Amino acid sequence: MPMCGSTAVTPKSNFIRAPNIVITCAQLDVLSAETNSTALLTRGRALSRKYEPRGDFPRLVLFGGVPAREGVPTSDVLVDGLGVGDVRCRVTQKGMKTMPKPQGPTRLQAIQLAVRGLNKPLTFDELQNAVRVIVPISDKSLQSALRDLEGPYPDTNLIQRTPDGRYGWLPSLVHNAVLRHALSAKELKKNQLLFEPEIVVALWTDISPWRHTAQSLTRHCLLPDGTRFAVTPEMLGERDWSTVWGIRGEPALWEWLQGEHAQDGDALLLRIEDAATVSITHEPRAQRDASHMAQRNRALADAAFQALKPRRAGLRPLSLAARLLGLGLYHDPCPPDSLEVVLAADERFRWDRDYLKVATRSDRLYSALGLEEDLDDIFGDKPRAPKRKRPSRKELAQKVYRFHATFRRSTSPWRRIEIRGDQTLRQFDDEMRRAFRHDFSDHLSEFYLGTDSEAHRRGLGDHEPGGGGAGADWMVGELGLESGDTLSYTYDFGDNIQHTLTLEAVIPPEPGIKYPRVAEQNKPRYHYCEHCQAQGKKEIATWFCITCANDQQREVRVCSDHIASEHEDHYAEEIVY
């Protein structure tokens, strides 16, 4: 059924218009009640909260229907954001009715059946042919499903890419994989093992307590002395916002470790024999092949970097571990250290709560300053003291940093600002306020490393309008910036006026020049006061009346005389040319 395009939403409207149907926000609750869809209600309210404050309203994806009796249209309605398999409804003359869900396997189920049934990795063409035997599917639909599996929120880790690009069944791909678990004194004392993500995925590929029974998660462990026992995973705690899975094990395991004189720092090597069996050996710390392990660690880190690089949202540790297992990174008699240990030692990576991401240059600069994201300090009101020795002011005074500064949402007014390396962000803040005509007597401000969507987490401390603030003492030169690096600057945390600063060059200071300074700026393109124009005069507008702009839905620019006489009680901003 063809999709109809929806028209733009006009401000102050309380419904969405489309060629075939009109849906009000209030109908979301009715639709949810009549279809018994909690997901629909939750998503609808979330969209309402997101769009209503801006004058917009939830977007509904409208599928074109056929005219009903007496010219009343019908249409299939799918709330934007709901996934495949969620409730679809038909809006008719009599109300909203649930449409029956399609019969047969979903795309994901068909892909799993195809890959598992043939029991070998498949090329895209082979997978397409196998899936079409199960369910009709187009090339585009199959590619979309595979992209979902490789995205940051996969429905399953069971399908993974092999080194040659084929699609394989992970429980088969991990056969003969060897993984390392470092023993800790706490584990030996409590008789429990807290497993790393790669071990959890290798043993229980698609682990979820609500998807499996205890029997389906049981694995059999084989010790070198022939002892065999069964284990079942347990949730033994949380770390970095993620569940920590592990086992308590049978007494036979701990008796064997005591006989091996296992100590803190030793390792267990786990070899995946088949889908239900894993063999365990003990490796004393002294017997490690350090050089070989270093090579394996580098190979693992490089593969993880390539897996994370195209994914800005990052991956959860279990999903990243599944990709690395599928690529065969653990099919070596000498396994690398745990994935978390390897990535923590590599500056190319960073944690974002329970996601692993590639660290940007701004992330690395922030870490080099001894600063880490503090979830309890999101407003930057704590002192930002560096944890390293600060460079000398005399050395930094020999460098001048030239920045190109603009508003984030409008690059036409720009300023080229120069500041010495020994001067502080407090002085930089003063120059930014002066250059962009911001108030000196009110509102906080702050500089951030980088201009990406994560820049707000790399704040350098706020600046108070009267002087002081958590970021006041940072010297520009100690930030480690190089040509091409960027800063963000936010003035007024309420209005959130954002700026972008790009470091163009680092140059020696010029004799007789007072820094900081605006060395150059754009040629202004003036606008005239509309009140003066109506009187036949040409007076440059210096104020933008926000109150009138909101009421009249157009830009209203006036001069200083008329802002006082005609717009006295209005909210206005000074125009920056």
C-alpha positions as CSV (number, residue, x, y, z in Angstrom):
1,M,0.0,0.0,0.0
2,P,1.6,3.3,-1.0
3,M,2.6,5.8,1.7
4,C,1.0,9.3,1.6
5,G,3.1,12.4,2.4
6,S,2.0,14.4,5.4
7,T,1.8,18.2,5.2
8,A,3.9,20.5,7.4
9,V,2.6,21.2,10.9
10,T,1.7,24.9,11.4
11,P,2.4,26.6,14.8
12,K,-0.5,26.6,17.3
13,S,-2.3,23.8,15.5
14,N,-3.5,20.9,17.7
15,F,-3.7,18.3,15.1
16,I,-1.8,16.8,12.2
17,R,-3.3,17.0,8.7
18,A,-2.7,14.5,5.9
19,P,-4.4,13.9,2.6
20,N,-6.3,10.9,4.0
21,I,-6.9,11.5,7.7
22,V,-6.8,13.9,10.6
23,I,-5.3,12.6,13.9
24,T,-5.4,14.6,17.1
25,C,-3.1,14.1,20.0
26,A,-6.0,13.3,22.3
27,Q,-6.8,10.3,20.0
28,L,-3.5,8.7,21.0
29,D,-5.0,7.7,24.3
30,V,-8.2,6.4,22.6
31,L,-6.2,4.5,20.1
32,S,-4.1,2.9,22.8
33,A,-7.1,1.9,24.9
34,E,-9.0,0.4,21.9
35,T,-6.0,-1.5,20.7
36,N,-4.7,-2.5,24.1
37,S,-1.3,-1.2,23.1
38,T,0.9,0.0,26.0
39,A,3.7,0.6,23.5
40,L,1.6,2.9,21.4
41,L,0.4,4.9,24.5
42,T,4.0,5.2,25.8
43,R,5.4,6.3,22.4
44,G,2.5,8.7,21.8
45,R,3.0,10.5,25.1
46,A,6.7,10.6,24.6
47,L,6.3,12.3,21.2
48,S,3.7,14.7,22.7
49,R,6.2,15.8,25.4
50,K,8.9,16.1,22.8
51,Y,7.1,18.2,20.2
52,E,4.3,20.1,21.9
53,P,6.5,22.6,23.8
54,R,8.0,23.7,20.4
55,G,4.6,24.2,18.8
56,D,4.8,20.9,16.9
57,F,2.9,17.7,17.5
58,P,3.6,14.0,17.2
59,R,4.2,12.9,13.6
60,L,2.1,10.0,12.5
61,V,3.2,8.0,9.5
62,L,0.0,7.7,7.4
63,F,-0.5,4.9,4.9
64,G,-2.9,5.7,2.1
65,G,-6.2,3.9,2.2
66,V,-9.3,3.6,0.0
67,P,-12.4,5.8,0.2
68,A,-15.1,4.4,2.5
69,R,-18.8,4.9,2.3
70,E,-20.1,8.4,1.9
71,G,-16.6,9.7,1.1
72,V,-15.2,9.1,4.6
73,P,-11.5,8.1,4.1
74,T,-9.8,5.2,5.9
75,S,-6.1,4.7,6.5
76,D,-3.6,2.5,8.2
77,V,-1.9,4.3,11.0
78,L,1.6,3.5,12.4
79,V,3.0,5.8,15.1
80,D,6.5,7.0,14.1
81,G,9.1,5.1,16.0
82,L,7.3,1.9,16.6
83,G,9.2,-1.1,15.2
84,V,8.3,-4.0,13.0
85,G,5.6,-6.2,14.5
86,D,4.0,-3.4,16.6
87,V,0.3,-2.6,16.6
88,R,-1.1,-1.3,13.4
89,C,-4.6,0.1,13.3
90,R,-7.3,1.0,10.8
91,V,-9.2,4.3,11.4
92,T,-12.7,3.9,9.9
93,Q,-16.0,5.6,10.1
94,K,-16.8,3.6,13.2
95,G,-13.6,4.2,15.0
96,M,-10.1,2.6,15.3
97,K,-9.7,-1.2,15.0
98,T,-6.6,-3.3,15.4
99,M,-5.3,-4.9,12.2
100,P,-4.3,-8.5,12.4
101,K,-0.6,-9.2,12.7
102,P,0.9,-10.9,9.6
103,Q,1.2,-14.6,9.9
104,G,4.5,-16.5,9.6
105,P,8.0,-15.7,10.7
106,T,9.4,-12.2,10.8
107,R,12.4,-11.1,8.8
108,L,14.7,-11.6,11.7
109,Q,13.3,-15.1,12.4
110,A,13.6,-16.0,8.7
111,I,17.3,-14.9,8.7
112,Q,18.0,-17.0,11.8
113,L,16.3,-20.0,10.4
114,A,18.2,-19.7,7.1
115,V,21.7,-19.3,8.6
116,R,21.2,-21.9,11.3
117,G,19.5,-24.4,9.0
118,L,22.4,-24.5,6.4
119,N,24.9,-24.6,9.3
120,K,27.6,-22.6,7.4
121,P,28.4,-19.0,6.8
122,L,26.4,-17.5,3.8
123,T,27.1,-14.8,1.3
124,F,24.4,-12.2,0.8
125,D,23.1,-13.9,-2.3
126,E,23.1,-17.3,-0.6
127,L,21.3,-15.8,2.4
128,Q,18.8,-14.1,0.2
129,N,17.9,-17.3,-1.6
130,A,17.6,-19.2,1.7
131,V,15.4,-16.6,3.3
132,R,13.1,-16.4,0.3
133,V,12.3,-20.1,0.7
134,I,10.9,-19.2,4.1
135,V,9.3,-15.8,3.6
136,P,9.0,-13.4,0.6
137,I,11.5,-10.6,1.0
138,S,13.0,-7.9,-1.2
139,D,16.7,-7.1,-1.5
140,K,16.0,-3.7,0.2
141,S,14.1,-5.3,3.1
142,L,16.8,-7.9,3.7
143,Q,19.5,-5.3,3.7
144,S,17.5,-3.2,6.2
145,A,17.2,-6.2,8.5
146,L,20.9,-7.0,8.3
147,R,21.7,-3.3,9.1
148,D,19.6,-3.6,12.2
149,L,21.5,-6.6,13.3
150,E,24.8,-4.7,12.9
151,G,23.5,-1.5,14.6
152,P,24.0,-0.4,18.2
153,Y,20.7,-2.0,19.3
154,P,20.6,-5.5,17.7
155,D,17.7,-7.7,18.6
156,T,20.1,-10.7,18.7
157,N,23.8,-11.5,18.6
158,L,23.2,-14.8,17.0
159,I,24.0,-13.6,13.4
160,Q,27.6,-12.2,12.9
161,R,29.9,-11.4,10.1
162,T,32.9,-13.6,9.4
163,P,36.3,-12.2,8.4
164,D,35.4,-12.7,4.7
165,G,32.1,-10.8,5.0
166,R,29.7,-13.8,5.1
167,Y,26.9,-14.2,7.7
168,G,27.4,-16.9,10.2
169,W,25.6,-18.5,13.2
170,L,27.6,-17.4,16.2
171,P,27.2,-20.6,18.3
172,S,28.9,-22.4,15.5
173,L,31.5,-19.7,14.9
174,V,32.8,-19.9,18.5
175,H,33.6,-23.6,18.4
176,N,37.3,-24.0,19.4
177,A,37.5,-20.4,20.6
178,V,39.9,-20.0,23.6
179,L,39.2,-17.2,26.1
180,R,41.0,-15.9,29.1
181,H,39.5,-15.2,32.6
182,A,41.9,-13.5,35.1
183,L,41.3,-14.8,38.6
184,S,41.0,-12.3,41.5
185,A,41.5,-12.8,45.2
186,K,37.9,-11.8,45.8
187,E,36.6,-14.5,43.4
188,L,38.8,-17.2,45.0
189,K,37.6,-16.1,48.5
190,K,33.9,-16.0,47.6
191,N,33.9,-19.1,45.3
192,Q,32.4,-17.3,42.3
193,L,33.6,-16.3,38.9
194,L,32.5,-12.9,37.4
195,F,32.9,-13.4,33.6
196,E,34.0,-10.9,31.0
197,P,31.6,-10.0,28.2
198,E,33.4,-12.2,25.6
199,I,33.1,-15.3,27.8
200,V,29.4,-14.6,28.5
201,V,28.7,-14.3,24.8
202,A,30.8,-17.4,23.9
203,L,29.0,-19.6,26.5
204,W,25.5,-18.1,26.3
205,T,25.3,-16.3,23.0
206,D,21.9,-14.6,23.3
207,I,21.7,-14.5,27.1
208,S,18.5,-13.0,28.6
209,P,16.8,-14.4,31.7
210,W,13.4,-13.8,30.2
211,R,14.2,-15.5,26.9
212,H,15.6,-18.8,28.2
213,T,14.9,-21.4,30.8
214,A,17.6,-22.5,33.3
215,Q,17.9,-25.8,31.4
216,S,18.6,-24.1,28.1
217,L,21.4,-22.0,29.7
218,T,23.1,-25.0,31.4
219,R,26.7,-25.6,30.2
220,H,28.9,-28.5,31.0
221,C,32.5,-27.8,32.2
222,L,35.3,-30.3,31.7
223,L,38.4,-30.1,33.9
224,P,41.8,-31.6,33.0
225,D,41.4,-34.5,35.5
226,G,38.2,-35.6,33.7
227,T,35.8,-34.1,36.2
228,R,32.6,-32.9,34.6
229,F,30.0,-30.6,36.1
230,A,27.1,-28.3,35.0
231,V,26.9,-24.6,35.5
232,T,24.1,-22.0,34.9
233,P,24.8,-18.2,34.6
234,E,23.7,-15.9,37.4
235,M,23.4,-12.1,37.7
236,L,26.0,-11.4,40.3
237,G,26.0,-7.6,40.3
238,E,26.4,-4.5,38.1
239,R,29.4,-2.7,36.7
240,D,29.4,0.4,34.5
241,W,25.6,0.3,34.1
242,S,25.7,-3.3,32.9
243,T,24.8,-6.6,34.5
244,V,27.7,-8.8,35.6
245,W,27.1,-12.4,34.7
246,G,29.0,-15.3,36.3
247,I,28.8,-18.7,38.0
248,R,29.2,-19.9,41.5
249,G,30.3,-23.3,40.3
250,E,30.4,-26.7,41.8
251,P,32.6,-27.7,44.8
252,A,34.7,-29.7,42.3
253,L,35.8,-26.5,40.6
254,W,37.1,-24.9,43.7
255,E,38.7,-28.1,45.0
256,W,40.5,-28.4,41.6
257,L,41.7,-24.8,41.9
258,Q,43.0,-25.3,45.4
259,G,44.9,-28.4,44.1
260,E,46.4,-26.2,41.4
261,H,47.4,-23.6,44.0
262,A,45.6,-20.9,42.0
263,Q,46.4,-17.3,43.1
264,D,45.3,-13.8,42.4
265,G,46.6,-12.9,38.9
266,D,46.5,-16.4,37.5
267,A,44.1,-17.2,34.6
268,L,41.6,-19.7,33.5
269,L,41.7,-20.6,29.9
270,L,38.2,-21.6,28.6
271,R,38.0,-23.6,25.3
272,I,34.5,-23.8,23.7
273,E,34.3,-27.5,22.6
274,D,30.7,-27.4,21.4
275,A,27.5,-25.7,22.0
276,A,27.1,-27.3,25.5
277,T,30.7,-28.1,26.6
278,V,33.6,-25.9,27.7
279,S,37.0,-27.2,28.9
280,I,38.9,-25.3,31.6
281,T,42.7,-25.2,32.2
282,H,44.7,-23.2,34.7
283,E,47.5,-20.9,33.6
284,P,49.8,-19.6,36.4
285,R,50.8,-16.0,36.0
286,A,54.5,-16.9,35.7
287,Q,53.8,-19.1,32.6
288,R,52.2,-16.4,30.5
289,D,53.7,-15.6,27.1
290,A,53.9,-11.9,27.6
291,S,55.1,-11.0,24.1
292,H,52.5,-13.2,22.4
293,M,49.8,-11.8,24.6
294,A,50.8,-8.2,23.7
295,Q,50.4,-9.1,20.0
296,R,47.0,-10.6,20.6
297,N,45.9,-7.6,22.6
298,R,47.0,-5.2,19.8
299,A,45.1,-7.3,17.3
300,L,42.0,-7.3,19.5
301,A,42.1,-3.5,20.0
302,D,42.6,-2.9,16.3
303,A,39.6,-5.1,15.4
304,A,37.5,-3.4,18.1
305,F,38.4,0.0,16.7
306,Q,37.4,-1.0,13.2
307,A,34.1,-2.4,14.6
308,L,33.3,0.8,16.6
309,K,34.6,3.4,14.1
310,P,31.5,3.6,11.8
311,R,29.1,3.5,14.8
312,R,28.8,6.9,16.5
313,A,26.4,5.5,19.0
314,G,28.9,2.8,20.0
315,L,28.1,-0.7,21.1
316,R,27.3,-2.5,24.3
317,P,30.1,-4.7,25.5
318,L,28.2,-7.9,24.7
319,S,27.4,-6.8,21.2
320,L,31.0,-5.8,20.6
321,A,32.3,-9.1,22.0
322,A,29.9,-11.0,19.7
323,R,31.3,-9.2,16.6
324,L,34.9,-9.9,17.7
325,L,34.1,-13.6,18.3
326,G,32.5,-13.8,14.9
327,L,35.7,-12.4,13.3
328,G,37.7,-15.2,14.9
329,L,39.8,-13.1,17.2
330,Y,39.8,-15.8,19.9
331,H,40.9,-18.8,17.8
332,D,44.5,-18.8,19.1
333,P,46.0,-21.0,21.8
334,C,47.1,-17.9,23.5
335,P,44.1,-15.7,24.1
336,P,44.3,-12.0,24.7
337,D,43.5,-10.3,28.0
338,S,39.8,-9.5,28.7
339,L,38.2,-7.1,26.3
340,E,37.6,-4.5,29.0
341,V,41.2,-4.6,30.1
342,V,42.5,-4.2,26.5
343,L,40.3,-1.3,25.6
344,A,40.8,0.5,29.0
345,A,44.5,0.6,28.2
346,D,44.0,2.1,24.7
347,E,43.3,5.8,24.4
348,R,41.3,5.2,21.2
349,F,38.3,4.1,23.3
350,R,36.0,5.5,25.9
351,W,33.0,4.4,28.0
352,D,29.7,6.2,27.7
353,R,27.8,4.6,30.5
354,D,27.2,1.1,29.3
355,Y,28.3,1.8,25.7
356,L,31.8,1.5,24.2
357,K,32.7,4.2,21.7
358,V,35.7,5.4,19.7
359,A,37.2,8.4,21.6
360,T,37.4,11.6,19.6
361,R,40.4,13.9,19.9
362,S,38.4,16.1,22.2
363,D,37.8,13.1,24.5
364,R,41.6,12.4,24.6
365,L,42.4,16.0,25.3
366,Y,39.8,16.0,28.1
367,S,41.3,12.9,29.6
368,A,44.8,14.3,29.3
369,L,43.7,17.2,31.4
370,G,42.9,14.8,34.2
371,L,39.2,15.4,33.7
372,E,36.5,12.7,33.5
373,E,32.8,13.0,33.0
374,D,31.2,13.3,36.4
375,L,27.5,12.5,36.4
376,D,27.0,14.2,39.8
377,D,28.6,17.4,38.4
378,I,26.6,18.1,35.2
379,F,26.4,21.8,35.9
380,G,30.1,22.3,36.2
381,D,30.0,23.9,39.7
382,K,33.0,22.0,41.1
383,P,36.6,23.2,40.8
384,R,38.3,21.9,37.7
385,A,41.8,21.2,39.1
386,P,44.2,19.4,36.6
387,K,45.9,16.3,37.8
388,R,49.2,17.0,36.0
389,K,51.9,19.6,36.3
390,R,50.9,22.9,34.6
391,P,53.2,24.4,32.0
392,S,55.0,27.6,32.8
393,R,53.3,30.9,32.0
394,K,56.5,32.2,30.4
395,E,56.5,29.4,27.9
396,L,52.8,29.7,27.1
397,A,53.1,33.5,26.7
398,Q,55.2,32.9,23.5
399,K,52.1,31.5,21.7
400,V,49.0,33.2,20.4
401,Y,46.0,31.2,19.6
402,R,43.9,32.5,16.7
403,F,40.2,31.3,16.8
404,H,37.5,31.7,14.3
405,A,34.3,32.2,16.3
406,T,30.7,32.1,15.1
407,F,27.2,31.4,16.4
408,R,26.5,27.7,16.2
409,R,23.3,28.2,14.2
410,S,24.3,31.2,12.1
411,T,27.8,31.5,10.7
412,S,27.3,34.9,9.0
413,P,28.4,37.0,12.0
414,W,32.0,35.8,12.8
415,R,35.0,37.1,14.7
416,R,38.6,36.2,14.5
417,I,39.8,36.3,18.1
418,E,43.5,36.1,19.2
419,I,44.5,35.2,22.8
420,R,47.9,34.4,24.4
421,G,48.5,30.9,25.7
422,D,49.1,32.2,29.3
423,Q,45.8,34.1,29.4
424,T,42.8,32.4,31.1
425,L,39.4,31.2,30.0
426,R,38.1,34.0,32.2
427,Q,39.7,36.5,29.9
428,F,38.5,34.5,26.9
429,D,35.0,34.6,28.2
430,D,35.2,38.4,28.6
431,E,36.3,38.8,25.0
432,M,33.5,36.5,23.7
433,R,30.9,38.5,25.6
434,R,32.4,41.7,24.2
435,A,32.7,40.4,20.6
436,F,29.1,39.0,20.4
437,R,27.5,41.7,22.6
438,H,26.5,39.5,25.5
439,D,25.7,41.0,28.8
440,F,28.5,41.3,31.4
441,S,26.3,41.7,34.4
442,D,24.1,38.6,34.1
443,H,24.1,34.9,33.0
444,L,26.7,32.1,33.4
445,S,28.7,30.7,30.5
446,E,31.1,27.8,29.8
447,F,33.6,26.5,27.4
448,Y,33.6,22.9,26.2
449,L,36.1,20.8,24.3
450,G,34.8,19.9,20.9
451,T,31.7,20.8,19.0
452,D,30.1,17.3,18.6
453,S,26.9,16.1,20.3
454,E,28.9,14.9,23.3
455,A,30.7,18.2,23.8
456,H,28.4,19.1,26.8
457,R,30.1,16.3,28.7
458,R,33.5,17.9,28.3
459,G,32.9,21.2,30.1
460,L,35.8,23.1,31.5
461,G,33.9,24.8,34.2
462,D,31.4,27.7,34.3
463,H,32.1,31.5,34.4
464,E,30.2,33.8,36.6
465,P,29.3,37.3,35.2
466,G,31.0,39.1,38.0
467,G,34.2,37.1,37.8
468,G,35.3,33.7,39.1
469,G,33.7,30.4,38.4
470,A,34.9,26.8,38.2
471,G,36.6,27.3,34.8
472,A,38.1,30.8,35.4
473,D,41.7,29.6,36.1
474,W,42.3,27.4,33.1
475,M,45.0,28.9,30.8
476,V,44.3,28.6,27.1
477,G,47.7,27.1,26.3
478,E,47.4,24.2,28.8
479,L,44.4,22.8,27.0
480,G,46.7,21.1,24.5
481,L,44.9,22.5,21.4
482,E,46.3,22.3,17.9
483,S,45.3,23.8,14.6
484,G,41.9,22.4,13.6
485,D,40.7,21.7,17.1
486,T,37.4,23.1,18.2
487,L,35.7,24.5,21.3
488,S,32.1,25.1,22.1
489,Y,31.0,28.2,24.1
490,T,27.6,28.5,25.7
491,Y,26.3,31.9,27.0
492,D,23.2,31.9,29.2
493,F,22.3,28.3,30.2
494,G,18.6,29.4,30.0
495,D,18.5,30.7,26.4
496,N,21.4,28.4,25.6
497,I,23.2,30.7,23.1
498,Q,25.8,28.4,21.6
499,H,29.0,29.3,19.7
500,T,31.6,27.4,17.8
501,L,35.3,28.2,17.9
502,T,37.8,26.7,15.6
503,L,41.5,27.1,16.2
504,E,43.0,28.3,12.9
505,A,46.6,28.7,13.9
506,V,49.1,29.1,16.8
507,I,51.4,32.0,16.1
508,P,54.0,34.1,17.9
509,P,52.8,37.3,19.6
510,E,53.2,40.6,17.8
511,P,55.1,43.4,19.6
512,G,52.9,46.1,20.9
513,I,49.6,44.2,20.5
514,K,47.3,43.9,23.5
515,Y,45.7,40.5,23.8
516,P,43.0,39.1,23.8
517,R,41.6,41.0,20.9
518,V,39.2,40.7,17.9
519,A,41.7,40.8,15.0
520,E,39.1,40.7,12.3
521,Q,35.4,40.3,11.7
522,N,32.8,39.9,9.0
523,K,31.6,42.8,6.9
524,P,28.3,43.7,8.4
525,R,25.0,43.4,6.4
526,Y,22.8,45.9,8.1
527,H,19.0,45.7,8.4
528,Y,16.9,48.8,8.8
529,C,14.3,49.6,11.5
530,E,10.9,48.8,10.1
531,H,9.3,51.7,12.0
532,C,11.8,54.2,10.5
533,Q,11.3,52.7,7.1
534,A,7.5,53.3,7.4
535,Q,8.3,57.0,8.1
536,G,10.6,57.1,5.0
537,K,13.9,57.0,7.1
538,K,16.8,54.6,7.0
539,E,17.9,53.8,10.5
540,I,20.0,50.7,11.2
541,A,18.1,48.2,13.4
542,T,19.9,47.2,16.5
543,W,17.3,45.1,18.3
544,F,15.3,42.0,17.4
545,C,11.9,41.9,19.1
546,I,11.2,38.3,20.0
547,T,7.8,38.9,21.5
548,C,6.5,40.4,18.2
549,A,8.3,37.8,16.1
550,N,6.4,35.0,18.0
551,D,3.1,36.8,17.7
552,Q,3.4,37.8,14.0
553,Q,5.5,34.8,12.9
554,R,8.1,37.0,11.2
555,E,11.3,38.8,12.0
556,V,10.8,42.2,13.6
557,R,13.9,44.4,13.7
558,V,13.8,47.9,15.3
559,C,16.2,50.7,16.2
560,S,17.2,51.7,19.8
561,D,14.6,54.6,19.8
562,H,11.7,52.4,18.8
563,I,12.6,49.5,21.1
564,A,12.1,51.9,24.0
565,S,8.9,53.6,22.7
566,E,7.1,50.9,20.8
567,H,8.3,47.6,22.4
568,E,9.0,48.7,26.0
569,D,7.6,45.6,27.7
570,H,8.7,43.1,25.0
571,Y,11.4,40.5,25.2
572,A,14.2,41.6,22.8
573,E,17.7,40.7,21.9
574,E,20.5,43.0,20.5
575,I,21.4,42.2,16.9
576,V,24.9,41.1,16.3
577,Y,26.2,42.2,12.8
